[in-house]
Amino acid sequence: MRRAAASRIGQALLLWVAVGGPILLWWPAALRLPALWAVVALGVLANALQPSYRLRDAARMPADRGTFHQIMLTVYGTQAAALVELVLRRPPALPFDALGVGALLAMGAGLGLRTWAVATLGGWFTLQVGVKPAQRLVRAGPYRLIRHPSYTGAFVALIASAVLLRAWVTVVLGAIALYAAFRRRIRHEERLLAAALPGYRRYMARTGALLPRCGLGPAGRRQRTRRARGEASPGSGRPPGGRKLPA
């Protein structure tokens, strides 16, 4: 286990050198900013706390439909964009004021949520979309309220790291790109899980995908349940029946 963790840490450091090194060569003085090192530490720690991965592994999971590669490119693209914006702006300092401390706390909270989600799933957690033999529906831990808490945690941590660097353009564009990547993956993943796991559609009806579902009245709950089951709402003019899992 220690060897695997050391390998993941080494992988993260190599990625930071490969992606961030050429960018920071434009402005080496950025290396004196503590906020930058906090972002690097978060990236290394996040990599150490999740299963190892190789980009070519996703090719063996046709059900993933390229979502793993899209998320990886979006994640590293967001981090690289924040560094580019930092170098172009060249701020004299990145103070740990109320905004900085808040961003740092949000980074920790996002990483904590993702780590909790990964630990709750245990051996059933995968970086590529797929269902393992004998897999069952997990409703414990953060999954009681959110269906994809690991994505929520990653989103919060990444956007908060851009806020810490005051990379405001990256905050906006990165949030859009990350949300689009996670939503695309969720659509594919939930079609597969709904087809493979008994009770998953009922679970979808009472939980939120990325945030806890707000309370609904009886009519709202019935409508959510119909949507999850693929049934038509009264008077909608839409024929019943959900979509099939794509071939």
C-alpha positions in Angstrom: 0.0 0.0 0.0 2.8 2.4 0.8 4.5 1.6 -2.5 1.2 2.3 -4.3 0.8 5.6 -2.5 4.4 6.6 -3.2 3.8 5.8 -6.9 0.7 8.0 -7.0 2.6 10.8 -5.4 5.4 10.5 -7.9 2.8 10.5 -10.7 1.3 13.7 -9.4 4.7 15.4 -9.1 5.7 14.4 -12.6 2.4 15.8 -13.9 2.9 19.1 -12.1 6.4 19.4 -13.5 5.3 18.5 -17.0 2.3 20.8 -17.0 3.3 23.6 -14.6 7.1 23.6 -15.2 7.0 25.2 -18.7 4.4 27.7 -17.6 6.2 28.8 -14.4 9.4 29.3 -16.4 7.8 32.5 -17.7 7.7 33.9 -14.2 9.9 31.9 -11.7 9.0 34.4 -9.0 5.6 32.6 -8.7 7.5 29.9 -6.8 7.7 32.3 -3.9 3.9 32.5 -3.5 2.7 30.2 -0.7 -0.8 30.0 -2.3 0.8 28.3 -5.3 2.4 25.6 -3.1 -1.0 25.1 -1.4 -2.5 24.3 -4.8 0.4 22.0 -5.7 0.0 20.2 -2.3 -3.7 19.7 -2.9 -3.1 18.1 -6.3 -0.4 15.8 -4.9 -2.6 14.8 -1.9 -5.6 14.2 -4.1 -3.6 11.9 -6.3 -2.3 10.0 -3.3 -5.8 9.4 -1.9 -7.4 7.9 -5.1 -6.7 4.7 -7.0 -3.8 4.7 -9.5 -4.8 5.2 -13.1 -3.3 5.1 -16.6 -4.8 7.0 -19.5 -4.7 3.9 -21.8 -6.8 1.9 -19.3 -9.9 3.8 -20.4 -9.6 2.2 -23.9 -10.5 -1.1 -22.3 -13.8 0.2 -20.9 -16.1 0.8 -23.8 -19.0 1.8 -21.5 -16.9 4.8 -20.4 -17.4 6.4 -23.9 -14.4 8.7 -23.5 -15.7 10.4 -20.4 -12.6 9.5 -18.3 -10.3 11.2 -20.9 -12.6 14.2 -21.1 -12.6 14.7 -17.3 -8.8 14.2 -17.1 -8.2 16.8 -19.9 -10.7 19.2 -18.3 -9.1 18.8 -14.8 -5.5 19.3 -16.0 -6.6 22.0 -18.5 -8.3 23.9 -15.7 -5.2 23.7 -13.5 -2.9 24.7 -16.4 -5.2 27.7 -17.3 -5.1 28.9 -13.7 -1.3 28.9 -13.8 -1.2 30.7 -17.2 -3.5 33.3 -15.8 -1.4 33.7 -12.7 1.8 34.2 -14.8 0.1 36.7 -17.1 -1.2 38.7 -14.2 1.9 38.5 -12.1 0.4 39.6 -8.8 2.8 40.9 -6.2 1.2 38.7 -3.6 -1.7 36.3 -3.0 -2.7 37.1 0.5 -4.4 34.6 2.8 -7.1 37.1 3.6 -10.8 36.2 4.1 -11.1 35.2 0.4 -7.8 33.2 0.5 -8.7 31.4 3.7 -12.2 30.6 2.4 -10.8 29.2 -0.8 -8.3 27.1 1.1 -11.0 25.7 3.4 -13.2 25.0 0.3 -10.2 23.1 -1.3 -9.9 21.0 1.8 -13.6 20.4 2.1 -13.8 19.3 -1.6 -10.9 17.0 -1.2 -12.4 15.6 2.0 -15.7 14.9 0.3 -14.1 13.2 -2.6 -11.9 11.1 -0.3 -14.9 10.1 1.8 -16.8 9.1 -1.3 -14.0 6.9 -2.6 -13.5 5.3 0.8 -17.3 4.6 1.1 -17.4 2.8 -2.2 -14.2 0.9 -1.5 -13.4 -1.7 -4.1 -16.4 -0.6 -6.2 -14.9 2.8 -6.9 -13.6 3.0 -10.5 -12.2 5.9 -12.4 -13.8 4.6 -15.6 -17.5 4.0 -16.0 -18.4 0.3 -15.4 -20.3 -2.0 -13.1 -18.4 -4.8 -11.3 -19.7 -8.3 -10.7 -21.9 -8.6 -7.6 -21.9 -4.8 -7.2 -24.7 -3.4 -5.1 -26.3 0.0 -4.6 -24.5 2.0 -1.9 -26.5 4.5 0.1 -24.1 5.0 3.0 -22.0 8.0 3.8 -22.3 10.9 1.4 -24.3 8.7 -1.0 -27.3 9.1 1.3 -27.9 12.5 -0.1 -25.8 12.8 -3.3 -25.4 10.2 -6.0 -22.0 11.4 -7.2 -20.2 13.1 -4.2 -16.8 12.4 -5.6 -17.5 14.6 -8.6 -18.9 17.3 -6.4 -15.8 17.2 -4.2 -13.5 17.4 -7.2 -15.4 20.3 -8.7 -15.3 22.3 -5.5 -11.6 21.7 -4.9 -10.6 22.6 -8.4 -12.6 25.8 -8.6 -11.5 26.8 -5.1 -7.9 26.3 -6.1 -8.4 28.8 -9.0 -10.0 31.2 -6.6 -7.0 30.9 -4.3 -4.8 31.9 -7.3 -7.2 34.8 -8.1 -7.5 33.3 -11.6 -11.0 34.7 -12.3 -11.3 33.8 -16.0 -10.3 30.2 -15.1 -12.9 30.2 -12.4 -15.7 31.0 -14.8 -14.5 29.0 -17.8 -13.2 26.1 -15.7 -16.6 25.8 -13.9 -18.4 25.6 -17.2 -16.0 23.0 -18.6 -15.9 20.9 -15.5 -19.7 20.9 -15.1 -20.2 19.9 -18.7 -17.7 17.0 -18.4 -19.2 15.7 -15.2 -22.8 16.0 -16.5 -21.8 14.0 -19.6 -20.3 11.3 -17.5 -23.2 11.2 -15.1 -25.7 10.7 -18.0 -23.7 7.7 -19.3 -23.0 6.3 -15.8 -26.6 6.5 -14.6 -28.0 4.7 -17.7 -25.6 1.9 -17.0 -26.3 1.8 -13.2 -30.1 2.0 -13.7 -30.0 -1.0 -16.0 -27.6 -3.0 -13.7 -28.6 -2.2 -10.1 -32.1 -2.9 -8.7 -33.6 0.1 -7.0 -31.3 2.6 -8.6 -34.2 4.5 -10.3 -35.9 4.9 -6.9 -32.6 6.1 -5.5 -32.4 8.7 -8.3 -35.8 9.9 -7.5 -34.9 10.9 -3.9 -31.3 12.1 -4.2 -29.5 14.8 -6.2 -26.8 14.1 -8.7 -24.2 16.7 -7.5 -26.1 18.4 -4.6 -28.6 17.2 -2.0 -32.1 17.4 -3.4 -34.2 20.1 -1.8 -37.5 19.1 -0.2 -40.4 18.6 -2.6 -44.1 18.5 -2.0 -46.0 15.3 -2.8 -46.7 16.4 -6.3 -43.0 17.2 -6.9 -41.9 13.9 -5.5 -44.4 12.0 -7.7 -43.1 13.9 -10.8 -39.5 13.1 -9.9 -40.3 9.5 -9.4 -42.0 9.3 -12.8 -39.0 10.9 -14.5 -36.7 8.4 -12.9 -38.8 5.5 -14.0 -39.2 6.9 -17.5 -43.0 7.3 -17.1 -45.1 10.0 -18.7 -46.6 12.7 -16.5 -50.3 13.1 -16.8 -51.2 15.5 -19.6 -47.7 15.7 -20.9 -48.5 14.1 -24.2 -45.4 12.0 -23.9 -45.6 8.3 -24.3 -44.4 6.2 -21.3 -41.1 4.3 -21.4 -37.6 5.3 -20.6 -34.6 5.5 -22.8 -32.6 2.3 -23.4 -29.0 2.0 -22.5 -27.0 3.0 -25.6 -25.5 0.2 -27.5 
